[in-house]
């Protein structure tokens, strides 16, 4: 059974930083892309950042220049470094894995709250 477990969320002041981690059990060679999504209260889940099997990255415009997605295949872990956080970044952040062009796996999410 595939598992994705997020960690690293919490309360941070505006302008602060957090690093999210996603430990997963997806077989590396089957992965098409790993991504981070977020969902704020009353809003739809949205893509924050994605990294493909080839290493290409994609970010939603509001986080470009502030967030960085990376991976460590040896540790089966994907990271999201978030700098210069803003209150509008408050949301539940979910790890996602797309595999074999047809499977979509999700973690349970980690809460990020940006507030003074």
Kinemage of the C-alpha trace (Angstrom):
@kinemage 1
@onewidth
@group {chain A} dominant
@subgroup {mainchain}
@vectorlist {calphas} color= white
{ca unk a 1} P 0.000 0.000 0.000
{ca unk a 2} L 1.394 3.347 -1.041
{ca unk a 3} L 1.876 5.867 1.754
{ca unk a 4} L 2.784 9.534 1.698
{ca unk a 5} L 3.430 11.179 5.061
{ca unk a 6} L 3.878 14.917 5.354
{ca unk a 7} L 5.675 16.676 8.187
{ca unk a 8} L 7.119 20.072 9.011
{ca unk a 9} L 4.009 22.206 9.199
{ca unk a 10} L 3.271 24.588 12.027
{ca unk a 11} L 2.763 28.180 13.059
{ca unk a 12} L 5.151 30.766 11.635
{ca unk a 13} L 5.187 34.545 11.566
{ca unk a 14} L 4.886 36.440 8.302
{ca unk a 15} L 8.276 36.559 6.630
{ca unk a 16} L 9.360 33.324 8.263
{ca unk a 17} L 10.358 29.992 6.766
{ca unk a 18} L 9.292 26.367 6.994
{ca unk a 19} L 10.460 23.212 5.300
{ca unk a 20} L 7.889 20.545 4.582
{ca unk a 21} L 8.885 16.937 4.045
{ca unk a 22} L 7.007 14.117 2.363
{ca unk a 23} L 8.234 10.609 3.063
{ca unk a 24} L 6.707 8.207 0.583
{ca unk a 25} L 6.682 4.555 -0.382
{ca unk a 26} L 6.112 5.048 -4.120
{ca unk a 27} L 8.519 3.057 -6.244
{ca unk a 28} L 10.866 5.659 -7.687
{ca unk a 29} L 10.965 4.412 -11.279
{ca unk a 30} L 7.151 4.526 -11.520
{ca unk a 31} L 6.892 8.191 -10.526
{ca unk a 32} L 5.910 10.712 -13.189
{ca unk a 33} L 5.866 13.675 -10.824
{ca unk a 34} L 5.767 14.600 -7.150
{ca unk a 35} L 4.007 17.727 -6.020
{ca unk a 36} L 2.783 19.874 -3.192
{ca unk a 37} L -0.760 21.191 -3.154
{ca unk a 38} L -2.540 23.357 -0.617
{ca unk a 39} L -6.103 23.976 0.406
{ca unk a 40} L -7.214 26.981 2.390
{ca unk a 41} L -10.587 27.020 4.194
{ca unk a 42} L -13.397 27.554 1.704
{ca unk a 43} L -11.077 27.212 -1.270
{ca unk a 44} L -10.266 24.514 -3.775
{ca unk a 45} L -7.071 22.521 -3.556
{ca unk a 46} L -4.396 24.103 -5.737
{ca unk a 47} L -0.996 23.111 -7.039
{ca unk a 48} L 1.881 24.856 -5.284
{ca unk a 49} L 4.915 23.158 -6.808
{ca unk a 50} L 5.755 20.066 -8.784
{ca unk a 51} L 8.912 18.192 -9.743
{ca unk a 52} L 8.926 15.686 -12.582
{ca unk a 53} L 10.845 12.440 -12.828
{ca unk a 54} L 13.313 14.294 -15.055
{ca unk a 55} L 13.872 16.990 -12.463
{ca unk a 56} L 11.891 19.801 -14.072
{ca unk a 57} L 10.059 22.032 -11.625
{ca unk a 58} L 6.897 24.057 -11.859
{ca unk a 59} L 5.525 26.618 -9.404
{ca unk a 60} L 2.317 28.539 -9.065
{ca unk a 61} L 2.974 32.227 -9.687
{ca unk a 62} L 2.340 33.488 -6.110
{ca unk a 63} L 5.188 31.352 -4.711
{ca unk a 64} L 7.795 31.759 -7.440
{ca unk a 65} L 11.066 32.981 -6.017
{ca unk a 66} L 10.054 32.088 -2.456
{ca unk a 67} L 9.362 28.330 -2.485
{ca unk a 68} L 11.660 25.543 -3.669
{ca unk a 69} L 10.695 21.930 -4.299
{ca unk a 70} L 13.384 19.268 -4.162
{ca unk a 71} L 13.731 15.540 -3.716
{ca unk a 72} L 16.081 12.930 -2.315
{ca unk a 73} L 15.367 9.672 -4.114
{ca unk a 74} L 17.719 7.767 -1.832
{ca unk a 75} L 15.478 8.736 1.075
{ca unk a 76} L 12.182 8.552 -0.842
{ca unk a 77} L 11.486 12.072 0.330
{ca unk a 78} L 10.298 15.261 -1.315
{ca unk a 79} L 10.741 18.669 0.284
{ca unk a 80} L 9.161 22.079 0.009
{ca unk a 81} L 11.279 24.932 1.329
{ca unk a 82} L 9.029 27.917 1.958
{ca unk a 83} L 10.609 31.302 2.579
{ca unk a 84} L 9.124 34.760 3.066
{ca unk a 85} L 5.814 33.233 4.051
{ca unk a 86} L 2.687 35.352 3.824
{ca unk a 87} L -0.631 35.056 5.703
{ca unk a 88} L -2.321 33.945 2.483
{ca unk a 89} L -0.090 30.902 2.593
{ca unk a 90} L -2.129 29.544 5.496
{ca unk a 91} L -3.548 26.220 4.356
{ca unk a 92} L -3.293 22.474 4.666
{ca unk a 93} L -0.410 21.338 2.470
{ca unk a 94} L -0.702 17.975 0.758
{ca unk a 95} L 1.924 15.802 -0.863
{ca unk a 96} L 0.970 14.209 -4.176
{ca unk a 97} L 2.499 11.505 -6.328
{ca unk a 98} L 1.571 10.727 -9.898
{ca unk a 99} L 2.700 7.315 -11.079
{ca unk a 100} L 2.524 5.160 -14.179
{ca unk a 101} L 0.583 7.886 -15.999
{ca unk a 102} L -2.612 6.883 -14.237
{ca unk a 103} L -2.271 6.717 -10.460
{ca unk a 104} L -2.680 9.667 -8.134
{ca unk a 105} L -1.653 9.297 -4.488
{ca unk a 106} L -2.188 11.756 -1.636
{ca unk a 107} L -0.917 12.261 1.870
{ca unk a 108} L -3.147 13.381 4.718
{ca unk a 109} L -1.753 16.879 4.803
{ca unk a 110} L 0.067 19.144 7.226
{ca unk a 111} L -1.257 22.441 8.525
{ca unk a 112} L 0.713 25.618 7.842
{ca unk a 113} L -0.447 28.754 9.616
{ca unk a 114} L 1.180 32.098 8.877
{ca unk a 115} L 0.189 34.613 11.515
{ca unk a 116} L 1.648 37.131 13.907
